[in-house]
Amino acid sequence: MASKLLRAVVLGPPGSGKGTVCERIARSFGLQHLSSGQFLRESLGGGGEAGVLAQQYLERGLLVPDHVITRVMVTELEKRREQPWLLDGFPRTLGQAKALDGICELDLVISLNIPFETLKDRLSARWVHPASGRVYNMDFNPPHTQGVDDLTGEPLVQREEDKPEAVAARLRKYKDAAKPVIELY
């Protein structure tokens, strides 16, 4: 169990393994693993204002803007004022980082640096179970049955942004947005 109220963030491009790293660190040090992606999925199903706003962007194939994801994350972090946590997937932009700094002080920031070709290969081989967010990689973490979630038996999907033609543009966007965040911390 964490002996103090540790607040930490893991930064890294899509496909860098943030979720896996966070799960292992959280388990080892008694931290709560907070995933922005999970909170966003929950807000989409909850019918709240932020979820409705996010859905409007996602339906058009757009990224959820800073003010929407920041609202989702600040709401969740406010609920956890007295808990140690490790953030995964937030902040991704300078605006998000400044909003986070406005509500708490971070103790640790870990930045994952993975070669572009490795990321491209990982992302292109990634498939997910939409309802739970469980991620499979056909190269090193495949499902027991091709195309089917191990726990539910439901079909897996490859997100549009993980298809090979979208990966390079996505990684460039991440690099441009993340540079000032990394410099801030």
Secondary structure, DSSP 8 states (H G I E B T S, - for coil): --SS--EEEEE--TTS-HHHHHHHHHHHHT-EEEEHHHHHHHHHHHT-HHHHHHHHHHHTT----HHHHHHHHHHHHHTTTTS-EEEES---SHHHHHHHHHH---SEEEE----HHHHHHHHHTEEE-TTT--EEETTTB--SBTTB-TTT--B-B--GGGSHHHHHHHHHHHHHHHHHHHHH-
